[in-house]
């Protein structure tokens, strides 16, 4: 083998080696460049608008603010202001509410609707739920849903608010009775309708459970004592 042929073979080997190195390098090279900007991503069609993740709602005991026609307030002997926020109002039964005149209010109609939802529930001594109500338990639980805390017994409820006459009764007033030979008030209901001298009230009676009765019924005419206005 002459010198020229030897050099040629050596050159070809180096050429093959260089080609192999280049091939190996290019095969390891990424198929696409790293995207370093939003504009570049948009051009390549791979940009996706980020979705905002809402912060987890913090639990809070603060009731939602609800607008009412009148501010609800209970007037005990020691004046206690009623919370401005009334959490119990539920607009789901708005279609059932008709505010007939200025003597009524949205809050009063909501109280009547809430109590009326329990019509037919049985009487249960000390009861304050759908499992059964006594008379003061029905009033206590109804008003409590609207952040108004009444005393727990009927004779204590008779000590709050302002006494008024039967002829001046309004929807939402509490109406009190003494029955079964007792010496002090032991029954309470809430006025739900006033039509002239006929006053109707919702209450939980021992015999019928939660019902609406009329003051014109002889039994309630005999046992009627007073009416208290606990809402302004």
GUSE-291689 format. One record per atom (N, C-alpha, C): residue in one letter; atom name; residue number from 1; y, x, z. Coordinates in steps of 0.1 Angstrom, whole numbers. Each point is the difference from the previous one (the first is absolute). Example, Ala and Ser with C-alpha at 12.3 -4.5 7.8 and 13.67 -1.06 7.14 Angstrom:
2
[pt A N 1 [-57 132 78]] [pt A CA 1 [12 -9 0]] [pt A C 1 [12 9 0]] [pt S N 2 [11 -4 -7]] [pt S CA 2 [11 9 0]] [pt S C 2 [11 -8 8]] 
***
This chain:
232
[pt X N 1 [-12 9 0]] [pt X CA 1 [12 -9 0]] [pt X C 1 [12 9 0]] [pt X N 2 [9 -3 -10]] [pt X CA 2 [12 8 0]] [pt X C 2 [11 -5 10]] [pt X N 3 [10 8 2]] [pt X CA 3 [10 -3 10]] [pt X C 3 [7 -13 -3]] [pt X N 4 [3 -3 -13]] [pt X CA 4 [8 -12 -4]] [pt X C 4 [-8 -12 4]] [pt X N 5 [-13 0 -3]] [pt X CA 5 [-8 -12 4]] [pt X C 5 [-1 -2 15]] [pt X N 6 [-1 11 7]] [pt X CA 6 [-1 -1 15]] [pt X C 6 [13 -6 6]] [pt X N 7 [12 4 -5]] [pt X CA 7 [13 -6 4]] [pt X C 7 [0 -15 -3]] [pt X N 8 [-4 -3 -12]] [pt X CA 8 [0 -14 -4]] [pt X C 8 [-8 -9 9]] [pt X N 9 [-12 5 4]] [pt X CA 9 [-9 -8 9]] [pt X C 9 [6 -1 13]] [pt X N 10 [6 11 5]] [pt X CA 10 [7 -1 13]] [pt X C 10 [11 -10 0]] [pt X N 11 [8 0 -11]] [pt X CA 11 [11 -9 -1]] [pt X C 11 [-4 -15 0]] [pt X N 12 [-11 -2 -7]] [pt X CA 12 [-6 -14 0]] [pt X C 12 [-5 -4 14]] [pt X N 13 [-6 9 7]] [pt X CA 13 [-5 -4 14]] [pt X C 13 [12 -4 9]] [pt X N 14 [11 9 -1]] [pt X CA 14 [12 -3 8]] [pt X C 14 [6 -14 -4]] [pt X N 15 [0 -3 -13]] [pt X CA 15 [5 -12 -5]] [pt X C 15 [-7 -12 5]] [pt X N 16 [-14 1 0]] [pt X CA 16 [-8 -10 6]] [pt X C 16 [2 -2 15]] [pt X N 17 [2 11 7]] [pt X CA 17 [2 -1 14]] [pt X C 17 [14 -7 3]] [pt X N 18 [10 4 -8]] [pt X CA 18 [13 -6 2]] [pt X C 18 [0 -15 -3]] [pt X N 19 [-7 -4 -10]] [pt X CA 19 [-2 -14 -4]] [pt X C 19 [-7 -8 11]] [pt X N 20 [-10 6 6]] [pt X CA 20 [-7 -6 11]] [pt X C 20 [9 -3 12]] [pt X N 21 [8 11 3]] [pt X CA 21 [9 -2 12]] [pt X C 21 [10 -11 -3]] [pt X N 22 [6 0 -12]] [pt X CA 22 [9 -10 -3]] [pt X C 22 [-6 -14 0]] [pt X N 23 [-12 -1 -5]] [pt X CA 23 [-7 -13 1]] [pt X C 23 [-2 -5 14]] [pt X N 24 [-4 9 8]] [pt X CA 24 [-3 -3 15]] [pt X C 24 [13 -4 6]] [pt X N 25 [11 6 -3]] [pt X CA 25 [13 -3 7]] [pt X C 25 [5 -14 -4]] [pt X N 26 [-1 -2 -14]] [pt X CA 26 [5 -13 -4]] [pt X C 26 [-9 -11 4]] [pt X N 27 [-12 2 3]] [pt X CA 27 [-9 -11 4]] [pt X C 27 [3 -3 15]] [pt X N 28 [6 9 7]] [pt X CA 28 [3 -3 14]] [pt X C 28 [14 -6 2]] [pt X N 29 [8 0 -11]] [pt X CA 29 [13 -5 1]] [pt X C 29 [1 -15 1]] [pt X N 30 [8 -6 8]] [pt X CA 30 [1 -14 1]] [pt X C 30 [3 -7 -13]] [pt X N 31 [-6 -12 -2]] [pt X CA 31 [2 -6 -13]] [pt X C 31 [14 -6 -1]] [pt X N 32 [7 -2 11]] [pt X CA 32 [14 -5 0]] [pt X C 32 [8 7 10]] [pt X N 33 [13 1 -2]] [pt X CA 33 [9 6 9]] [pt X C 33 [2 -8 12]] [pt X N 34 [3 6 12]] [pt X CA 34 [3 -7 12]] [pt X C 34 [13 -7 -2]] [pt X N 35 [0 -13 4]] [pt X CA 35 [12 -9 -1]] [pt X C 35 [9 3 12]] [pt X N 36 [12 4 -3]] [pt X CA 36 [9 4 10]] [pt X C 36 [12 -9 2]] [pt X N 37 [1 -10 -8]] [pt X CA 37 [11 -9 1]] [pt X C 37 [-3 -14 -4]] [pt X N 38 [8 -10 5]] [pt X CA 38 [-2 -14 -4]] [pt X C 38 [2 -2 -15]] [pt X N 39 [10 7 -5]] [pt X CA 39 [2 -2 -15]] [pt X C 39 [-12 5 -8]] [pt X N 40 [-6 11 4]] [pt X CA 40 [-12 5 -7]] [pt X C 40 [-11 -10 1]] [pt X N 41 [-2 -6 12]] [pt X CA 41 [-10 -10 2]] [pt X C 41 [2 -12 -8]] [pt X N 42 [12 -4 -2]] [pt X CA 42 [3 -12 -8]] [pt X C 42 [-3 3 -14]] [pt X N 43 [3 12 -5]] [pt X CA 43 [-3 4 -14]] [pt X C 43 [-15 0 -3]] [pt X N 44 [-8 4 10]] [pt X CA 44 [-14 0 -2]] [pt X C 44 [-7 -13 3]] [pt X N 45 [8 -10 5]] [pt X CA 45 [-5 -13 2]] [pt X C 45 [-9 -1 12]] [pt X N 46 [2 9 10]] [pt X CA 46 [-9 0 12]] [pt X C 46 [8 -4 13]] [pt X N 47 [13 -3 -2]] [pt X CA 47 [8 -3 12]] [pt X C 47 [-3 -14 5]] [pt X N 48 [-2 -2 13]] [pt X CA 48 [-2 -13 6]] [pt X C 48 [10 -2 11]] [pt X N 49 [7 -11 -1]] [pt X CA 49 [10 -3 10]] [pt X C 49 [-6 -1 14]] [pt X N 50 [5 7 10]] [pt X CA 50 [-6 0 13]] [pt X C 50 [2 -14 6]] [pt X N 51 [-10 -5 8]] [pt X CA 51 [1 -13 7]] [pt X C 51 [5 2 14]] [pt X N 52 [10 -7 3]] [pt X CA 52 [6 2 14]] [pt X C 52 [-10 -7 10]] [pt X N 53 [-3 7 10]] [pt X CA 53 [-9 -5 11]] [pt X C 53 [9 -5 11]] [pt X N 54 [-2 -13 3]] [pt X CA 54 [8 -6 11]] [pt X C 54 [-4 5 13]] [pt X N 55 [10 2 9]] [pt X CA 55 [-3 5 13]] [pt X C 55 [-7 -11 8]] [pt X N 56 [-9 4 8]] [pt X CA 56 [-8 -10 8]] [pt X C 56 [10 -7 9]] [pt X N 57 [-1 -14 -1]] [pt X CA 57 [9 -8 8]] [pt X C 57 [-3 2 15]] [pt X N 58 [11 3 8]] [pt X CA 58 [-2 2 14]] [pt X C 58 [-1 -13 7]] [pt X N 59 [-9 -1 9]] [pt X CA 59 [-2 -12 8]] [pt X C 59 [12 -1 10]] [pt X N 60 [6 -12 0]] [pt X CA 60 [11 -2 9]] [pt X C 60 [-1 -14 7]] [pt X N 61 [5 -1 12]] [pt X CA 61 [-1 -12 7]] [pt X C 61 [13 -8 -2]] [pt X N 62 [10 5 -8]] [pt X CA 62 [12 -7 -3]] [pt X C 62 [-2 -11 -9]] [pt X N 63 [3 -12 3]] [pt X CA 63 [-2 -12 -9]] [pt X C 63 [9 0 -11]] [pt X N 64 [-4 -6 -11]] [pt X CA 64 [9 -1 -12]] [pt X C 64 [12 -9 3]] [pt X N 65 [11 3 -6]] [pt X CA 65 [12 -9 1]] [pt X C 65 [-2 -12 -8]] [pt X N 66 [3 -12 6]] [pt X CA 66 [-1 -12 -8]] [pt X C 66 [12 -8 2]] [pt X N 67 [6 -5 -10]] [pt X CA 67 [12 -8 1]] [pt X C 67 [-4 -14 3]] [pt X N 68 [7 -6 10]] [pt X CA 68 [-2 -14 4]] [pt X C 68 [13 -7 1]] [pt X N 69 [0 -13 0]] [pt X CA 69 [13 -7 0]] [pt X C 69 [7 1 14]] [pt X N 70 [-9 1 10]] [pt X CA 70 [6 1 14]] [pt X C 70 [-7 11 7]] [pt X N 71 [7 6 10]] [pt X CA 71 [-6 11 8]] [pt X C 71 [-9 -7 11]] [pt X N 72 [-13 4 1]] [pt X CA 72 [-8 -6 10]] [pt X C 72 [3 6 13]] [pt X N 73 [1 -8 11]] [pt X CA 73 [3 6 13]] [pt X C 73 [-6 -10 11]] [pt X N 74 [-6 6 10]] [pt X CA 74 [-5 -8 11]] [pt X C 74 [10 2 12]] [pt X N 75 [3 -10 7]] [pt X CA 75 [10 1 10]] [pt X C 75 [-6 -2 14]] [pt X N 76 [-6 10 6]] [pt X CA 76 [-4 -1 14]] [pt X C 76 [11 1 9]] [pt X N 77 [-2 -2 13]] [pt X CA 77 [11 1 10]] [pt X C 77 [7 13 -1]] [pt X N 78 [-8 11 -2]] [pt X CA 78 [6 13 -2]] [pt X C 78 [0 2 -15]] [pt X N 79 [12 1 -6]] [pt X CA 79 [1 0 -15]] [pt X C 79 [-8 12 -6]] [pt X N 80 [-9 -3 -9]] [pt X CA 80 [-7 11 -7]] [pt X C 80 [2 -2 -14]] [pt X N 81 [5 10 -7]] [pt X CA 81 [2 -1 -15]] [pt X C 81 [-13 0 -7]] [pt X N 82 [-1 -8 -11]] [pt X CA 82 [-12 -1 -8]] [pt X C 82 [2 11 -11]] [pt X N 83 [-11 7 -3]] [pt X CA 83 [0 11 -10]] [pt X C 83 [6 -6 -14]] [pt X N 84 [9 8 -6]] [pt X CA 84 [5 -5 -13]] [pt X C 84 [-10 0 -11]] [pt X N 85 [-10 9 1]] [pt X CA 85 [-11 0 -10]] [pt X C 85 [-10 -10 4]] [pt X N 86 [-4 -9 -9]] [pt X CA 86 [-10 -10 3]] [pt X C 86 [-12 2 -9]] [pt X N 87 [-11 6 5]] [pt X CA 87 [-11 5 -8]] [pt X C 87 [-9 -12 -4]] [pt X N 88 [0 -11 7]] [pt X CA 88 [-10 -10 -3]] [pt X C 88 [2 -9 -12]] [pt X N 89 [13 1 -6]] [pt X CA 89 [2 -9 -11]] [pt X C 89 [-8 4 -12]] [pt X N 90 [-6 -10 -6]] [pt X CA 90 [-9 2 -12]] [pt X C 90 [4 -9 -11]] [pt X N 91 [5 5 -11]] [pt X CA 91 [5 -8 -10]] [pt X C 91 [-10 -7 -9]] [pt X N 92 [-13 2 4]] [pt X CA 92 [-11 -6 -9]] [pt X C 92 [0 -15 1]] [pt X N 93 [6 -6 10]] [pt X CA 93 [0 -14 1]] [pt X C 93 [14 -6 -2]] [pt X N 94 [8 7 -8]] [pt X CA 94 [14 -5 -2]] [pt X C 94 [0 -13 -7]] [pt X N 95 [-10 -3 -8]] [pt X CA 95 [0 -13 -7]] [pt X C 95 [-1 -12 10]] [pt X N 96 [-5 3 12]] [pt X CA 96 [-2 -11 10]] [pt X C 96 [13 -2 8]] [pt X N 97 [10 9 -2]] [pt X CA 97 [11 0 9]] [pt X C 97 [12 -7 -7]] [pt X N 98 [5 -10 6]] [pt X CA 98 [12 -7 -5]] [pt X C 98 [10 0 12]] [pt X N 99 [11 7 -2]] [pt X CA 99 [11 0 10]] [pt X C 99 [9 -12 -3]] [pt X N 100 [-2 -11 8]] [pt X CA 100 [6 -13 -4]] [pt X C 100 [15 0 3]] [pt X N 101 [4 6 11]] [pt X CA 101 [15 -1 3]] [pt X C 101 [4 12 9]] [pt X N 102 [12 0 4]] [pt X CA 102 [5 11 7]] [pt X C 102 [-5 1 14]] [pt X N 103 [-7 -10 5]] [pt X CA 103 [-6 0 14]] [pt X C 103 [-13 7 0]] [pt X N 104 [-5 3 -12]] [pt X CA 104 [-13 7 -1]] [pt X C 104 [2 14 -5]] [pt X N 105 [-10 8 -1]] [pt X CA 105 [1 14 -4]] [pt X C 105 [-13 4 -6]] [pt X N 106 [1 11 -7]] [pt X CA 106 [-12 6 -6]] [pt X C 106 [-10 4 11]] [pt X N 107 [5 6 10]] [pt X CA 107 [-8 5 11]] [pt X C 107 [-8 -12 7]] [pt X N 108 [8 -11 2]] [pt X CA 108 [-6 -12 6]] [pt X C 108 [-11 -5 -9]] [pt X N 109 [2 -1 -13]] [pt X CA 109 [-10 -5 -9]] [pt X C 109 [-12 9 0]] [pt X N 110 [2 13 1]] [pt X CA 110 [-11 10 1]] [pt X C 110 [-8 -2 13]] [pt X N 111 [7 -3 11]] [pt X CA 111 [-7 -2 13]] [pt X C 111 [-9 -13 -1]] [pt X N 112 [6 -10 -6]] [pt X CA 112 [-8 -13 -2]] [pt X C 112 [-12 2 -9]] [pt X N 113 [2 8 -11]] [pt X CA 113 [-11 2 -9]] [pt X C 113 [-11 8 7]] [pt X N 114 [4 10 8]] [pt X CA 114 [-10 9 7]] [pt X C 114 [-8 -8 10]] [pt X N 115 [7 -9 7]] [pt X CA 115 [-7 -8 10]] [pt X C 115 [-9 -10 -7]] [pt X N 116 [5 -6 -12]] [pt X CA 116 [-8 -10 -7]] [pt X C 116 [-13 6 -7]] [pt X N 117 [0 13 -2]] [pt X CA 117 [-12 6 -5]] [pt X C 117 [-12 -1 9]] [pt X N 118 [3 -3 13]] [pt X CA 118 [-10 -2 10]] [pt X C 118 [-4 -14 2]] [pt X N 119 [5 -9 -7]] [pt X CA 119 [-4 -14 2]] [pt X C 119 [-15 -2 -1]] [pt X N 120 [-6 -7 9]] [pt X CA 120 [-14 -2 1]] [pt X C 120 [-8 10 8]] [pt X N 121 [7 11 4]] [pt X CA 121 [-7 10 9]] [pt X C 121 [-2 -6 14]] [pt X N 122 [-11 3 5]] [pt X CA 122 [-4 -7 13]] [pt X C 122 [8 5 12]] [pt X N 123 [0 -8 10]] [pt X CA 123 [7 4 13]] [pt X C 123 [-9 10 7]] [pt X N 124 [6 10 6]] [pt X CA 124 [-7 10 8]] [pt X C 124 [9 5 11]] [pt X N 125 [-3 -2 12]] [pt X CA 125 [8 5 11]] [pt X C 125 [3 15 -1]] [pt X N 126 [12 3 0]] [pt X CA 126 [4 15 0]] [pt X C 126 [-1 5 -15]] [pt X N 127 [-3 -8 -9]] [pt X CA 127 [-2 5 -14]] [pt X C 127 [13 2 -7]] [pt X N 128 [1 11 -9]] [pt X CA 128 [11 3 -7]] [pt X C 128 [-3 4 -15]] [pt X N 129 [-12 -5 -5]] [pt X CA 129 [-4 4 -13]] [pt X C 129 [-7 -11 -7]] [pt X N 130 [-5 2 -12]] [pt X CA 130 [-7 -10 -8]] [pt X C 130 [-13 -5 7]] [pt X N 131 [-4 8 9]] [pt X CA 131 [-12 -4 8]] [pt X C 131 [3 -12 9]] [pt X N 132 [13 -2 3]] [pt X CA 132 [4 -11 9]] [pt X C 132 [13 3 6]] [pt X N 133 [8 -10 2]] [pt X CA 133 [13 1 7]] [pt X C 133 [1 -10 11]] [pt X N 134 [8 5 11]] [pt X CA 134 [5 -10 9]] [pt X C 134 [14 -3 -4]] [pt X N 135 [7 -9 6]] [pt X CA 135 [13 -4 -5]] [pt X C 135 [10 12 0]] [pt X N 136 [1 7 11]] [pt X CA 136 [10 11 0]] [pt X C 136 [-5 12 -8]] [pt X N 137 [-13 1 -2]] [pt X CA 137 [-6 11 -8]] [pt X C 137 [4 -2 -15]] [pt X N 138 [1 -13 -4]] [pt X CA 138 [4 -2 -14]] [pt X C 138 [14 4 -2]] [pt X N 139 [9 -4 9]] [pt X CA 139 [14 3 -1]] [pt X C 139 [2 15 2]] [pt X N 140 [-6 7 9]] [pt X CA 140 [1 14 2]] [pt X C 140 [-4 8 -12]] [pt X N 141 [-11 -3 -6]] [pt X CA 141 [-5 7 -12]] [pt X C 141 [9 -2 -12]] [pt X N 142 [4 -13 -1]] [pt X CA 142 [9 -3 -12]] [pt X C 142 [13 8 0]] [pt X N 143 [7 -1 11]] [pt X CA 143 [13 7 1]] [pt X C 143 [-2 15 0]] [pt X N 144 [-11 5 6]] [pt X CA 144 [-3 15 1]] [pt X C 144 [-1 6 -14]] [pt X N 145 [-4 -8 -10]] [pt X CA 145 [-1 5 -14]] [pt X C 145 [13 4 -6]] [pt X N 146 [11 -6 6]] [pt X CA 146 [13 2 -4]] [pt X C 146 [8 9 10]] [pt X N 147 [-7 8 7]] [pt X CA 147 [6 9 10]] [pt X C 147 [8 -7 11]] [pt X N 148 [-4 -12 3]] [pt X CA 148 [7 -8 11]] [pt X C 148 [-11 -2 10]] [pt X N 149 [2 6 12]] [pt X CA 149 [-10 -1 10]] [pt X C 149 [4 -10 11]] [pt X N 150 [-8 -11 0]] [pt X CA 150 [3 -11 10]] [pt X C 150 [-9 3 12]] [pt X N 151 [4 -6 12]] [pt X CA 151 [-9 1 11]] [pt X C 151 [-13 -6 -3]] [pt X N 152 [-11 3 7]] [pt X CA 152 [-13 -4 -4]] [pt X C 152 [-4 -14 5]] [pt X N 153 [7 -5 10]] [pt X CA 153 [-4 -14 5]] [pt X C 153 [11 -10 -4]] [pt X N 154 [-4 -13 0]] [pt X CA 154 [9 -10 -4]] [pt X C 154 [11 -2 10]] [pt X N 155 [-3 1 13]] [pt X CA 155 [11 -2 10]] [pt X C 155 [10 12 0]] [pt X N 156 [-5 11 -4]] [pt X CA 156 [10 12 -1]] [pt X C 156 [8 -1 -13]] [pt X N 157 [-6 -5 -11]] [pt X CA 157 [7 -3 -12]] [pt X C 157 [12 -10 2]] [pt X N 158 [-2 -9 9]] [pt X CA 158 [10 -11 3]] [pt X C 158 [12 6 6]] [pt X N 159 [-1 13 5]] [pt X CA 159 [11 6 7]] [pt X C 159 [9 8 -9]] [pt X N 160 [-3 1 -13]] [pt X CA 160 [8 8 -9]] [pt X C 160 [7 -9 -10]] [pt X N 161 [10 6 -7]] [pt X CA 161 [8 -8 -10]] [pt X C 161 [9 -9 7]] [pt X N 162 [5 -10 -8]] [pt X CA 162 [9 -10 5]] [pt X C 162 [-6 -14 -1]] [pt X N 163 [1 -7 11]] [pt X CA 163 [-5 -14 0]] [pt X C 163 [9 -9 -9]] [pt X N 164 [-7 -9 -7]] [pt X CA 164 [8 -10 -8]] [pt X C 164 [-7 -13 1]] [pt X N 165 [6 -10 -5]] [pt X CA 165 [-5 -14 1]] [pt X C 165 [-9 -3 -11]] [pt X N 166 [-8 -10 2]] [pt X CA 166 [-9 -5 -11]] [pt X C 166 [7 -4 -12]] [pt X N 167 [12 -6 2]] [pt X CA 167 [8 -5 -12]] [pt X C 167 [6 12 -8]] [pt X N 168 [1 11 6]] [pt X CA 168 [5 12 -7]] [pt X C 168 [-11 10 -4]] [pt X N 169 [-12 -4 1]] [pt X CA 169 [-11 9 -3]] [pt X C 169 [1 5 -15]] [pt X N 170 [-4 13 -2]] [pt X CA 170 [0 6 -13]] [pt X C 170 [-14 6 -2]] [pt X N 171 [-3 2 -13]] [pt X CA 171 [-13 7 -3]] [pt X C 171 [1 14 5]] [pt X N 172 [-11 4 6]] [pt X CA 172 [-1 14 7]] [pt X C 172 [2 -1 15]] [pt X N 173 [5 -11 5]] [pt X CA 173 [2 -1 15]] [pt X C 173 [-14 -1 6]] [pt X N 174 [0 4 13]] [pt X CA 174 [-12 -2 8]] [pt X C 174 [1 -13 7]] [pt X N 175 [-11 -7 1]] [pt X CA 175 [0 -13 7]] [pt X C 175 [-11 0 11]] [pt X N 176 [4 -5 12]] [pt X CA 176 [-8 2 12]] [pt X C 176 [-5 -13 6]] [pt X N 177 [-11 0 7]] [pt X CA 177 [-6 -11 6]] [pt X C 177 [-7 3 13]] [pt X N 178 [-1 -10 9]] [pt X CA 178 [-8 1 12]] [pt X C 178 [-11 -10 -1]] [pt X N 179 [-12 4 0]] [pt X CA 179 [-11 -10 -1]] [pt X C 179 [-11 3 11]] [pt X N 180 [-10 -8 0]] [pt X CA 180 [-12 1 9]] [pt X C 180 [4 1 15]] [pt X N 181 [10 -7 4]] [pt X CA 181 [4 0 14]] [pt X C 181 [6 12 5]] [pt X N 182 [4 9 -9]] [pt X CA 182 [6 13 5]] [pt X C 182 [15 -2 5]] [pt X N 183 [4 9 8]] [pt X CA 183 [14 -1 5]] [pt X C 183 [10 9 -8]] [pt X N 184 [-5 8 -8]] [pt X CA 184 [9 8 -8]] [pt X C 184 [-4 0 -15]] [pt X N 185 [8 4 -9]] [pt X CA 185 [-3 0 -14]] [pt X C 185 [-13 8 -3]] [pt X N 186 [-8 -6 -8]] [pt X CA 186 [-13 6 -3]] [pt X C 186 [-4 -2 -14]] [pt X N 187 [9 -4 -9]] [pt X CA 187 [-3 -2 -14]] [pt X C 187 [12 2 -9]] [pt X N 188 [-2 7 -11]] [pt X CA 188 [11 3 -9]] [pt X C 188 [-4 -1 -14]] [pt X N 189 [10 -4 -9]] [pt X CA 189 [-2 0 -14]] [pt X C 189 [13 4 -7]] [pt X N 190 [0 0 -13]] [pt X CA 190 [12 4 -8]] [pt X C 190 [4 -12 -9]] [pt X N 191 [12 -3 0]] [pt X CA 191 [5 -11 -9]] [pt X C 191 [-1 4 -14]] [pt X N 192 [-6 -8 -9]] [pt X CA 192 [-2 3 -14]] [pt X C 192 [7 -10 -9]] [pt X N 193 [4 -12 6]] [pt X CA 193 [7 -10 -8]] [pt X C 193 [8 -9 9]] [pt X N 194 [12 -3 -5]] [pt X CA 194 [9 -9 7]] [pt X C 194 [4 -11 -9]] [pt X N 195 [-3 -12 2]] [pt X CA 195 [3 -11 -8]] [pt X C 195 [6 -12 8]] [pt X N 196 [13 1 2]] [pt X CA 196 [6 -10 9]] [pt X C 196 [-4 3 14]] [pt X N 197 [-6 -10 7]] [pt X CA 197 [-5 1 13]] [pt X C 197 [-15 4 1]] [pt X N 198 [-6 3 -12]] [pt X CA 198 [-14 4 0]] [pt X C 198 [0 15 -1]] [pt X N 199 [-5 7 10]] [pt X CA 199 [-1 14 0]] [pt X C 199 [-15 4 0]] [pt X N 200 [-4 7 -10]] [pt X CA 200 [-14 5 -1]] [pt X C 200 [-1 14 3]] [pt X N 201 [-11 4 6]] [pt X CA 201 [-2 14 5]] [pt X C 201 [-14 4 -2]] [pt X N 202 [-2 13 -2]] [pt X CA 202 [-13 6 -1]] [pt X C 202 [-4 6 13]] [pt X N 203 [-12 -2 5]] [pt X CA 203 [-5 5 12]] [pt X C 203 [-15 1 0]] [pt X N 204 [-6 6 10]] [pt X CA 204 [-14 1 2]] [pt X C 204 [-4 -9 12]] [pt X N 205 [-6 -11 -3]] [pt X CA 205 [-4 -10 10]] [pt X C 205 [-15 3 4]] [pt X N 206 [-3 -4 13]] [pt X CA 206 [-13 3 5]] [pt X C 206 [-11 -8 -8]] [pt X N 207 [3 -12 -4]] [pt X CA 207 [-9 -8 -7]] [pt X C 207 [-2 3 -15]] [pt X N 208 [12 2 -7]] [pt X CA 208 [0 1 -14]] [pt X C 208 [2 14 -6]] [pt X N 209 [4 9 8]] [pt X CA 209 [3 14 -5]] [pt X C 209 [14 -1 -5]] [pt X N 210 [3 9 -11]] [pt X CA 210 [13 1 -5]] [pt X C 210 [3 -12 -9]] [pt X N 211 [10 -8 3]] [pt X CA 211 [3 -12 -7]] [pt X C 211 [15 -2 0]] [pt X N 212 [5 -10 -8]] [pt X CA 212 [14 -4 1]] [pt X C 212 [0 -14 5]] [pt X N 213 [9 -2 11]] [pt X CA 213 [1 -13 6]] [pt X C 213 [14 -4 0]] [pt X N 214 [2 -13 4]] [pt X CA 214 [14 -6 0]] [pt X C 214 [4 -3 15]] [pt X N 215 [12 1 3]] [pt X CA 215 [5 -3 13]] [pt X C 215 [0 -15 2]] [pt X N 216 [-2 -8 -11]] [pt X CA 216 [-1 -14 2]] [pt X C 216 [-14 -5 5]] [pt X N 217 [-10 9 0]] [pt X CA 217 [-13 -4 5]] [pt X C 217 [2 -2 15]] [pt X N 218 [-5 -11 5]] [pt X CA 218 [2 -4 14]] [pt X C 218 [-3 11 10]] [pt X N 219 [-11 8 -2]] [pt X CA 219 [-3 10 10]] [pt X C 219 [11 11 0]] [pt X N 220 [5 4 -11]] [pt X CA 220 [10 10 0]] [pt X C 220 [14 -5 4]] [pt X N 221 [2 -13 -2]] [pt X CA 221 [12 -6 6]] [pt X C 221 [0 1 15]] [pt X N 222 [-11 -3 6]] [pt X CA 222 [-1 0 14]] [pt X C 222 [1 14 6]] [pt X N 223 [-6 10 -7]] [pt X CA 223 [-1 13 6]] [pt X C 223 [11 10 -4]] [pt X N 224 [9 -4 -9]] [pt X CA 224 [11 8 -5]] [pt X C 224 [9 5 11]] [pt X N 225 [4 12 0]] [pt X CA 225 [10 5 10]] [pt X C 225 [13 6 -6]] [pt X N 226 [-1 9 -10]] [pt X CA 226 [12 6 -5]] [pt X C 226 [-3 7 -13]] [pt X N 227 [12 4 -7]] [pt X CA 227 [-1 8 -12]] [pt X C 227 [9 12 2]] [pt X N 228 [-5 12 -4]] [pt X CA 228 [8 12 1]] [pt X C 228 [2 6 -14]] [pt X N 229 [12 5 -2]] [pt X CA 229 [4 7 -13]] [pt X C 229 [-1 15 3]] [pt X N 230 [-9 7 -6]] [pt X CA 230 [-2 14 3]] [pt X C 230 [5 9 -12]] [pt X N 231 [4 -7 -11]] [pt X CA 231 [5 8 -12]] [pt X C 231 [14 -5 -2]] [pt X N 232 [9 10 -3]] [pt X CA 232 [14 -3 -4]] [pt X C 232 [0 -6 -14]] 
***
